[in-house]
Amino acid sequence: MTPLELLAIAGAGGAGAVARFAAGLLDRARPERATMAVNVVASLLAGFCTTLLPLDETWRAVLITGFCGGFSTYSAFAVQVVELAERRRAGLVAATVALTLVGGAAAAGLGMLLGALLVPASAI
């Protein structure tokens, strides 16, 4: 990997982190909503890029590791689940975990399906 490629990954990660921060500003009273949304959207994008860019590892690293990695946030999800549990919000804990994990996996699958629809079969 070249220094320029590493810089591109870092730049994409920074852009993802800024987008994540901006998403968090949309609903400051319920930050877990933004966290769930960005994690599901990042999963969709990662799935899409995985299928759409099967031959170019550099772009995959920039878009998936860089942007999606900077945009999604497992650590915020984990902290928010613990905070909800401490406040005895069992329903919200269950919903947050289910929507993030199941929704993320479903979104990744959907993204892969959408990407496959755009890639000619001969390119895979």
Beta strands, then each sheet from edge to edge (+ up, - down):
end
